[in-house]
Amino acid sequence: MLPFEGALDGTPEAAAAVINGQMERLVRACPAQYLWGYARYKQPRQEAAA
């Protein structure tokens, strides 16, 4: 966890860019902690569906 750097002033697009930049900073600091494989749209296995 790191302190948030930046301000969420201006347009929603500018605020989103600041948030995305901060998230990228956290992932770059410790990439092993980031959930890279999120299988939201992956089909379940046949044996799991039964």
Secondary structure, 3 states (H helix, E strand, C coil): CCCCCCCCCCCHHHHHHHHHHHHHHHHHHCHHHCCCCCCCCCCCCHHHHC
